Amino acid sequence: MKKIIYITTLIIIAGCGTSKIGNNNVQNSYYPISGMNAKFKYANSDSYVFHKDLNKTESKNEKIYTVREIQYSWGKKTETLYRLENTNVMYFDTQSGTENMIMPSKPKVGFKWQSIDKAWEYEIVNMNADLETPTKRYSGLLVMKASQILNRDADKLKNYLNYYEKGTGKIASFGNGELMTYRLEQE
């Protein structure tokens, strides 16, 4: 009888531990913010951008963010900060000190939102897109349109289409109807 109680107790403890880990690991299905690295190649050159999960957190305005480093092939590096709020992905802009939603928890076609400074508008325009990059063919992708409202960022295009795969994250970006960057196999 003691053996049965002991084994039952172990199973309950293991079950609780597993569910607790699962809750800590909640992700946005189209924009995982931790545990993944990604390399994006520029379509018209040998340049690339590498997104690296630093496996650390940082506190801003009493909120805890996951830190990701973005490394550019030409030597520039920058850190970006993300967190989940009800599985909406929130991005902390270190230049302005503001937070913006970057991906809703339950995206659907027609859903729109703006950055806090009203400089950009985002819209989910497709939830089942097909795309072929130089390395892979995809289907069932989410497509988000990003549009400058104020034309504040002169070095950026007015509109972008960004493609996301469920469980993976960003796959590619288009500007002026042309492929700009695409994801290489996970590193």
N, C-alpha and C positions, 0 to 999 in steps of 0.2 A: 504494500500500500504506500509506503514512504517513497518507493521508486516511482510510482505513478504520479504522486503529488510533485515530486522533484522534476520529472520530465514535463509535466503539464506547466509548471512554473517557468521552466526554461523556454518552452514554446511561447508562452504569453509574453515573456520578456523580449524574446527575439522578435516577435510580431510587433510589439510596441516600438522597438528600436528601428525596425524596418520602416514602419509608417512615419516615424519621426524624420528619418533620413529623407524619405520621399517628400515630406512637406518642406524640408529645407531646400530641396532640389527643384522646386517648382520653377518652370520656365514658361516663357511665351513661345508657343509652338512655331511661330514664323520668325522670331527674333531671339534666339537663345542668347543670354547675356553672360554666361560663364561656362567654363569647361571646354570651350572650343576655340581653336585657332583657325584662321583662314587666310589664304593668299589670293589676291586678285591681280590679274595681269591686265595691263592696258592693251587694248585691241590694236592700236596703231604703233606700238613701240615695244621694246624689251623691258620697259619700266614695269614696276609692280608695287603693290601695297600689301603689307603683312599685318594682320590683326592678331595680336597675341594676348591671351588671357593671362594676366600677371598673378592670378590666384591670390589677390589681396583686396582689401576694402579700404574705403576712405569715407569720412564723415563730412557732410556739408549741410548746414542748416538743420542739424539734428536728424539727418537722414543718412542711411548707410548705402554706399554705392559700390558696385563691383568695378574694378579698374582694368581697363584694357589699353595696351600700348599699340599705337599705329606706327609702323616703321615703313618709310618710303625708300625705294631703291636708290634714290639720290642722296640719302643720308639723314633726312629730316625724321625726327621722332616726336610723337606727342602722346599724351595720355588722355583717354576718354573715360567718362564716368556714367554708369548705367545702374538702374535699380528697377525693381518691379513694384507696382502699386496696383493691387487686384489683378495681376498679370498683364496690366498695361506696361509697356516698356517706357521708362522715363530716362531722359538724357540730361545731364547737368552740363550747361555751357559755361566753361570756366571764364571765358572772356566777359560775358554779361552777368554772370552769377545767377542765371535763371535756369529753371528746369522746364523741359518741354517733353510732351509725349512723342515718341518716335514710332510706336506700333501699338494699336489698340489690342486689347485682350481677345475680343471677338470681332475680327474684321468682317465687313460685308460690303459688297459693291454699293457705291454711293456715299459711304461714310466719309465725312470731311472734317478736318480740324486745322487750326492755325498754330504757328509757333507763338509763344507768349508775347514776343515783340511785334507780332503781326507782319513779319517780313516774308514768311513762307506759308503756303497753304498745301496741305496734303490731302489726297483723295485715293481711296481704294477703287480702282477702275476695273479689276478683273480678279476672279478667284479661281480660274481654271485655265490659265494660259499655257501654251506650249512655247518652248524656246530651244533653239539649238545654238550652242556656243562652239568655239573651235575644239573643245575637249569632250563635250557631252550633250546629249539630247535630254530635255526635261519636259514634263507635263504636270498639270495640276498646280501651276505656280500662281501665287498672289502677285498682282501688279499694283504698285503704288505710284501715283503721279505726284511729283514735288514741283511746285511752281513758285517762282519769286513774285511777291506782290509789290514790294517797294523798289525793286531793282537796286537794292542796297549793295549787293555783292557783284560788282562789275566784272570780276574775273570768272564768274560762274554763268552758266546758261540760264535762260528764263525757265525752261522746263526740263525735267528728267523723268524717265520711267525706270523704276527700280523693281527688280524681280526677286521674289523670296520663295524658298521651298520650305514646306512644313517640316519641322524637325532639324533643319539645316541652317536656315537663315538666308542672308542675301546671296543671290546667285550672280546677278549681272545688273549693270546700269546702262541705259541708253540716253543719248542726247542728240538733238537734231536728227532723230530717226536712225542713228547709227550706234552700234555697239561701242561702248566706251571702255568698260571693264567687265571681266568675267572671272568667276571663281575657278581656281585650280583645285585638284583633289586635296582633301583635308590633309594638313601636315601634322 
